[in-house]
Amino acid sequence: MGSLSDVRVQLLAKELEAGQRTRIYDPLANLSRWGLMLHRWRTRKALLELDARQLRDIGLSWEQAREEGCKPFWRE
């Protein structure tokens, strides 16, 4: 569950204002099929272990977390 820091977002905004091309780094782009499935399995398992406060911090309801966390690892 990757996210951009505030500093990185500000830098990207400045580059866009200056008309520069930006490339957003995607850490999952270079994973193999098995690596991607393992990543999904781990992150979905971790999502199910979050408490109400942690879910609120990331902007998800318990229902949304459960729906995503219960998906099989081979599904997007």
Distance bins in CASP14 RR format, pairs under 12 A and 6 or more apart:
PFRMAT RR
TARGET T0000
AUTHOR 0000-0000-0000
RMODE 2
METHOD distances of the structure
MODEL  1
1 27 0 0 0 0 0 1 0 0 0 0 0
1 28 0 0 0 0 0 1 0 0 0 0 0
1 39 0 0 0 0 1 0 0 0 0 0 0
1 40 0 0 0 0 0 1 0 0 0 0 0
1 42 0 0 0 0 0 1 0 0 0 0 0
1 43 1 0 1 0 0 0 0 0 0 0 0
1 44 0 0 0 0 1 0 0 0 0 0 0
1 46 0 0 0 0 1 0 0 0 0 0 0
1 47 1 0 0 1 0 0 0 0 0 0 0
1 50 0 0 0 0 0 1 0 0 0 0 0
1 54 0 0 0 0 0 1 0 0 0 0 0
1 57 0 0 0 0 0 1 0 0 0 0 0
1 58 1 0 0 1 0 0 0 0 0 0 0
1 59 0 0 0 0 0 1 0 0 0 0 0
1 60 0 0 0 0 0 1 0 0 0 0 0
1 65 0 0 0 0 0 1 0 0 0 0 0
1 68 0 0 0 0 1 0 0 0 0 0 0
1 69 0 0 0 0 0 1 0 0 0 0 0
2 8 0 0 0 0 0 1 0 0 0 0 0
2 24 0 0 0 0 0 1 0 0 0 0 0
2 25 0 0 0 0 0 1 0 0 0 0 0
2 26 0 0 0 0 1 0 0 0 0 0 0
2 27 1 0 0 1 0 0 0 0 0 0 0
2 28 0 0 0 0 1 0 0 0 0 0 0
2 39 0 0 0 0 0 1 0 0 0 0 0
2 43 0 0 0 0 1 0 0 0 0 0 0
2 58 0 0 0 0 0 1 0 0 0 0 0
3 9 0 0 0 0 1 0 0 0 0 0 0
3 24 0 0 0 0 0 1 0 0 0 0 0
3 25 0 0 0 0 0 1 0 0 0 0 0
3 27 0 0 0 0 0 1 0 0 0 0 0
3 57 0 0 0 0 0 1 0 0 0 0 0
3 58 0 0 0 0 1 0 0 0 0 0 0
3 59 0 0 0 0 0 1 0 0 0 0 0
4 10 0 0 0 0 1 0 0 0 0 0 0
4 11 0 0 0 0 1 0 0 0 0 0 0
4 12 1 0 0 1 0 0 0 0 0 0 0
4 13 0 0 0 0 0 1 0 0 0 0 0
4 22 0 0 0 0 0 1 0 0 0 0 0
4 24 1 0 0 1 0 0 0 0 0 0 0
4 25 0 0 0 0 1 0 0 0 0 0 0
4 26 0 0 0 0 0 1 0 0 0 0 0
4 27 0 0 0 0 0 1 0 0 0 0 0
5 11 0 0 0 0 1 0 0 0 0 0 0
5 12 0 0 0 0 0 1 0 0 0 0 0
5 25 0 0 0 0 0 1 0 0 0 0 0
6 12 0 0 0 0 0 1 0 0 0 0 0
6 13 0 0 0 0 0 1 0 0 0 0 0
7 13 0 0 0 0 0 1 0 0 0 0 0
7 14 0 0 0 0 0 1 0 0 0 0 0
8 14 0 0 0 0 0 1 0 0 0 0 0
8 15 0 0 0 0 0 1 0 0 0 0 0
8 22 0 0 0 0 0 1 0 0 0 0 0
8 24 0 0 0 0 1 0 0 0 0 0 0
8 25 0 0 0 0 1 0 0 0 0 0 0
9 15 0 0 0 0 0 1 0 0 0 0 0
9 16 0 0 0 0 0 1 0 0 0 0 0
9 22 0 0 0 0 0 1 0 0 0 0 0
9 24 0 0 0 0 0 1 0 0 0 0 0
10 16 0 0 0 0 0 1 0 0 0 0 0
10 17 0 0 0 0 0 1 0 0 0 0 0
11 17 0 0 0 0 0 1 0 0 0 0 0
11 18 0 0 0 0 0 1 0 0 0 0 0
11 20 0 0 0 0 0 1 0 0 0 0 0
11 22 0 0 0 0 1 0 0 0 0 0 0
11 24 0 0 0 0 0 1 0 0 0 0 0
12 18 0 0 0 0 0 1 0 0 0 0 0
12 19 0 0 0 0 0 1 0 0 0 0 0
12 20 0 0 0 0 1 0 0 0 0 0 0
12 21 0 0 0 0 0 1 0 0 0 0 0
12 22 1 0 1 0 0 0 0 0 0 0 0
12 23 0 0 0 0 1 0 0 0 0 0 0
12 24 1 0 0 1 0 0 0 0 0 0 0
12 25 0 0 0 0 0 1 0 0 0 0 0
13 19 0 0 0 0 0 1 0 0 0 0 0
13 20 0 0 0 0 0 1 0 0 0 0 0
13 22 0 0 0 0 1 0 0 0 0 0 0
14 20 0 0 0 0 1 0 0 0 0 0 0
14 22 0 0 0 0 1 0 0 0 0 0 0
15 21 1 0 0 1 0 0 0 0 0 0 0
15 22 1 0 1 0 0 0 0 0 0 0 0
15 23 0 0 0 0 1 0 0 0 0 0 0
15 24 0 0 0 0 0 1 0 0 0 0 0
16 22 1 0 0 1 0 0 0 0 0 0 0
16 24 0 0 0 0 0 1 0 0 0 0 0
23 29 0 0 0 0 0 1 0 0 0 0 0
26 36 0 0 0 0 0 1 0 0 0 0 0
27 35 0 0 0 0 0 1 0 0 0 0 0
27 36 0 0 0 0 0 1 0 0 0 0 0
27 39 0 0 0 0 1 0 0 0 0 0 0
27 43 0 0 0 0 0 1 0 0 0 0 0
28 35 0 0 0 0 1 0 0 0 0 0 0
28 36 1 0 0 1 0 0 0 0 0 0 0
28 37 0 0 0 0 0 1 0 0 0 0 0
28 38 0 0 0 0 0 1 0 0 0 0 0
28 39 1 0 0 1 0 0 0 0 0 0 0
28 40 0 0 0 0 1 0 0 0 0 0 0
28 43 0 0 0 0 0 1 0 0 0 0 0
28 76 0 0 0 0 0 1 0 0 0 0 0
29 35 0 0 0 0 0 1 0 0 0 0 0
29 36 0 0 0 0 1 0 0 0 0 0 0
29 39 0 0 0 0 0 1 0 0 0 0 0
30 36 0 0 0 0 1 0 0 0 0 0 0
30 39 0 0 0 0 0 1 0 0 0 0 0
31 37 0 0 0 0 1 0 0 0 0 0 0
31 38 0 0 0 0 1 0 0 0 0 0 0
31 39 1 0 0 1 0 0 0 0 0 0 0
31 40 0 0 0 0 0 1 0 0 0 0 0
32 38 0 0 0 0 1 0 0 0 0 0 0
32 39 0 0 0 0 0 1 0 0 0 0 0
33 39 0 0 0 0 0 1 0 0 0 0 0
33 40 0 0 0 0 0 1 0 0 0 0 0
33 73 0 0 0 0 0 1 0 0 0 0 0
33 74 0 0 0 0 1 0 0 0 0 0 0
34 40 0 0 0 0 0 1 0 0 0 0 0
34 41 0 0 0 0 0 1 0 0 0 0 0
34 73 0 0 0 0 0 1 0 0 0 0 0
34 74 0 0 0 0 0 1 0 0 0 0 0
35 41 0 0 0 0 1 0 0 0 0 0 0
35 42 0 0 0 0 1 0 0 0 0 0 0
35 43 0 0 0 0 0 1 0 0 0 0 0
35 73 0 0 0 0 0 1 0 0 0 0 0
35 74 0 0 0 0 0 1 0 0 0 0 0
36 42 0 0 0 0 0 1 0 0 0 0 0
36 43 0 0 0 0 0 1 0 0 0 0 0
36 73 0 0 0 0 1 0 0 0 0 0 0
36 74 0 0 0 0 1 0 0 0 0 0 0
36 75 0 0 0 0 0 1 0 0 0 0 0
36 76 0 0 0 0 1 0 0 0 0 0 0
37 43 0 0 0 0 0 1 0 0 0 0 0
37 44 0 0 0 0 0 1 0 0 0 0 0
37 71 0 0 0 0 0 1 0 0 0 0 0
37 72 0 0 0 0 1 0 0 0 0 0 0
37 73 1 0 1 0 0 0 0 0 0 0 0
37 74 1 0 1 0 0 0 0 0 0 0 0
37 75 0 0 0 0 1 0 0 0 0 0 0
37 76 0 0 0 0 0 1 0 0 0 0 0
38 44 0 0 0 0 0 1 0 0 0 0 0
38 45 0 0 0 0 0 1 0 0 0 0 0
38 73 1 0 0 1 0 0 0 0 0 0 0
38 74 0 0 0 0 0 1 0 0 0 0 0
39 45 0 0 0 0 0 1 0 0 0 0 0
39 46 0 0 0 0 0 1 0 0 0 0 0
39 73 0 0 0 0 1 0 0 0 0 0 0
39 76 0 0 0 0 0 1 0 0 0 0 0
40 46 0 0 0 0 0 1 0 0 0 0 0
40 47 0 0 0 0 0 1 0 0 0 0 0
40 68 0 0 0 0 1 0 0 0 0 0 0
40 69 0 0 0 0 1 0 0 0 0 0 0
40 71 1 0 0 1 0 0 0 0 0 0 0
40 72 0 0 0 0 1 0 0 0 0 0 0
40 73 1 0 1 0 0 0 0 0 0 0 0
40 74 1 0 0 1 0 0 0 0 0 0 0
40 75 0 0 0 0 1 0 0 0 0 0 0
40 76 0 0 0 0 1 0 0 0 0 0 0
41 47 0 0 0 0 0 1 0 0 0 0 0
41 48 0 0 0 0 0 1 0 0 0 0 0
41 69 0 0 0 0 1 0 0 0 0 0 0
41 70 0 0 0 0 0 1 0 0 0 0 0
41 71 0 0 0 0 0 1 0 0 0 0 0
41 72 0 0 0 0 1 0 0 0 0 0 0
41 73 1 1 0 0 0 0 0 0 0 0 0
41 74 0 0 0 0 1 0 0 0 0 0 0
41 75 0 0 0 0 0 1 0 0 0 0 0
42 48 0 0 0 0 0 1 0 0 0 0 0
42 49 0 0 0 0 0 1 0 0 0 0 0
42 69 0 0 0 0 0 1 0 0 0 0 0
42 73 0 0 0 0 1 0 0 0 0 0 0
43 49 0 0 0 0 0 1 0 0 0 0 0
43 50 0 0 0 0 0 1 0 0 0 0 0
43 58 0 0 0 0 0 1 0 0 0 0 0
43 65 0 0 0 0 0 1 0 0 0 0 0
43 68 0 0 0 0 1 0 0 0 0 0 0
43 69 0 0 0 0 1 0 0 0 0 0 0
43 71 0 0 0 0 0 1 0 0 0 0 0
43 73 0 0 0 0 1 0 0 0 0 0 0
44 50 0 0 0 0 0 1 0 0 0 0 0
44 65 0 0 0 0 1 0 0 0 0 0 0
44 66 0 0 0 0 0 1 0 0 0 0 0
44 67 0 0 0 0 0 1 0 0 0 0 0
44 68 1 0 0 1 0 0 0 0 0 0 0
44 69 1 1 0 0 0 0 0 0 0 0 0
44 70 1 0 0 1 0 0 0 0 0 0 0
44 71 1 0 0 1 0 0 0 0 0 0 0
44 72 0 0 0 0 1 0 0 0 0 0 0
44 73 1 0 0 1 0 0 0 0 0 0 0
44 74 0 0 0 0 0 1 0 0 0 0 0
44 75 0 0 0 0 1 0 0 0 0 0 0
44 76 0 0 0 0 0 1 0 0 0 0 0
45 65 0 0 0 0 0 1 0 0 0 0 0
45 68 0 0 0 0 0 1 0 0 0 0 0
45 69 1 0 0 1 0 0 0 0 0 0 0
45 70 0 0 0 0 0 1 0 0 0 0 0
45 71 0 0 0 0 0 1 0 0 0 0 0
45 72 0 0 0 0 0 1 0 0 0 0 0
45 73 0 0 0 0 1 0 0 0 0 0 0
46 54 0 0 0 0 0 1 0 0 0 0 0
46 55 0 0 0 0 0 1 0 0 0 0 0
46 58 0 0 0 0 0 1 0 0 0 0 0
46 65 0 0 0 0 0 1 0 0 0 0 0
46 68 0 0 0 0 0 1 0 0 0 0 0
46 69 0 0 0 0 1 0 0 0 0 0 0
47 54 0 0 0 0 1 0 0 0 0 0 0
47 55 0 0 0 0 1 0 0 0 0 0 0
47 58 0 0 0 0 1 0 0 0 0 0 0
47 59 0 0 0 0 0 1 0 0 0 0 0
47 60 0 0 0 0 1 0 0 0 0 0 0
47 62 0 0 0 0 0 1 0 0 0 0 0
47 64 0 0 0 0 1 0 0 0 0 0 0
47 65 1 0 1 0 0 0 0 0 0 0 0
47 66 0 0 0 0 1 0 0 0 0 0 0
47 67 0 0 0 0 1 0 0 0 0 0 0
47 68 1 0 0 1 0 0 0 0 0 0 0
47 69 1 0 1 0 0 0 0 0 0 0 0
47 70 0 0 0 0 1 0 0 0 0 0 0
47 71 0 0 0 0 1 0 0 0 0 0 0
48 54 0 0 0 0 0 1 0 0 0 0 0
48 55 0 0 0 0 0 1 0 0 0 0 0
48 60 0 0 0 0 0 1 0 0 0 0 0
48 62 0 0 0 0 0 1 0 0 0 0 0
48 64 0 0 0 0 0 1 0 0 0 0 0
48 65 1 0 0 1 0 0 0 0 0 0 0
48 66 1 0 0 1 0 0 0 0 0 0 0
48 67 0 0 0 0 0 1 0 0 0 0 0
48 68 0 0 0 0 1 0 0 0 0 0 0
48 69 1 0 1 0 0 0 0 0 0 0 0
48 70 1 0 0 1 0 0 0 0 0 0 0
48 71 0 0 0 0 0 1 0 0 0 0 0
49 55 0 0 0 0 0 1 0 0 0 0 0
49 65 0 0 0 0 1 0 0 0 0 0 0
49 66 0 0 0 0 0 1 0 0 0 0 0
49 69 0 0 0 0 1 0 0 0 0 0 0
50 56 0 0 0 0 1 0 0 0 0 0 0
50 57 0 0 0 0 1 0 0 0 0 0 0
50 58 1 0 0 1 0 0 0 0 0 0 0
50 59 0 0 0 0 0 1 0 0 0 0 0
50 60 0 0 0 0 1 0 0 0 0 0 0
50 61 0 0 0 0 0 1 0 0 0 0 0
50 62 0 0 0 0 1 0 0 0 0 0 0
50 64 0 0 0 0 0 1 0 0 0 0 0
50 65 1 0 0 1 0 0 0 0 0 0 0
50 66 0 0 0 0 0 1 0 0 0 0 0
50 68 0 0 0 0 0 1 0 0 0 0 0
50 69 0 0 0 0 0 1 0 0 0 0 0
51 57 0 0 0 0 1 0 0 0 0 0 0
51 58 0 0 0 0 0 1 0 0 0 0 0
51 60 0 0 0 0 0 1 0 0 0 0 0
51 62 0 0 0 0 1 0 0 0 0 0 0
51 65 0 0 0 0 0 1 0 0 0 0 0
52 58 0 0 0 0 0 1 0 0 0 0 0
52 59 0 0 0 0 0 1 0 0 0 0 0
52 60 0 0 0 0 0 1 0 0 0 0 0
52 61 0 0 0 0 1 0 0 0 0 0 0
52 62 1 0 0 1 0 0 0 0 0 0 0
52 63 0 0 0 0 0 1 0 0 0 0 0
52 65 0 0 0 0 1 0 0 0 0 0 0
53 59 0 0 0 0 0 1 0 0 0 0 0
53 60 0 0 0 0 0 1 0 0 0 0 0
53 62 0 0 0 0 0 1 0 0 0 0 0
54 60 0 0 0 0 1 0 0 0 0 0 0
54 62 0 0 0 0 0 1 0 0 0 0 0
54 65 0 0 0 0 1 0 0 0 0 0 0
55 61 1 0 0 1 0 0 0 0 0 0 0
55 62 1 0 0 1 0 0 0 0 0 0 0
55 63 0 0 0 0 1 0 0 0 0 0 0
55 64 0 0 0 0 1 0 0 0 0 0 0
55 65 1 0 1 0 0 0 0 0 0 0 0
55 66 0 0 0 0 1 0 0 0 0 0 0
55 68 0 0 0 0 0 1 0 0 0 0 0
55 69 0 0 0 0 0 1 0 0 0 0 0
56 62 0 0 0 0 1 0 0 0 0 0 0
56 64 0 0 0 0 0 1 0 0 0 0 0
56 65 0 0 0 0 0 1 0 0 0 0 0
57 65 0 0 0 0 0 1 0 0 0 0 0
58 64 0 0 0 0 1 0 0 0 0 0 0
58 65 0 0 0 0 1 0 0 0 0 0 0
58 68 0 0 0 0 0 1 0 0 0 0 0
59 65 0 0 0 0 1 0 0 0 0 0 0
60 66 0 0 0 0 1 0 0 0 0 0 0
60 67 0 0 0 0 1 0 0 0 0 0 0
60 68 1 0 0 1 0 0 0 0 0 0 0
60 69 0 0 0 0 0 1 0 0 0 0 0
61 67 0 0 0 0 1 0 0 0 0 0 0
61 68 0 0 0 0 0 1 0 0 0 0 0
62 68 0 0 0 0 0 1 0 0 0 0 0
62 69 0 0 0 0 0 1 0 0 0 0 0
63 69 0 0 0 0 0 1 0 0 0 0 0
63 70 0 0 0 0 0 1 0 0 0 0 0
64 70 0 0 0 0 0 1 0 0 0 0 0
64 71 0 0 0 0 0 1 0 0 0 0 0
65 71 0 0 0 0 0 1 0 0 0 0 0
67 75 0 0 0 0 0 1 0 0 0 0 0
68 75 0 0 0 0 0 1 0 0 0 0 0
68 76 0 0 0 0 0 1 0 0 0 0 0
69 75 0 0 0 0 0 1 0 0 0 0 0
END
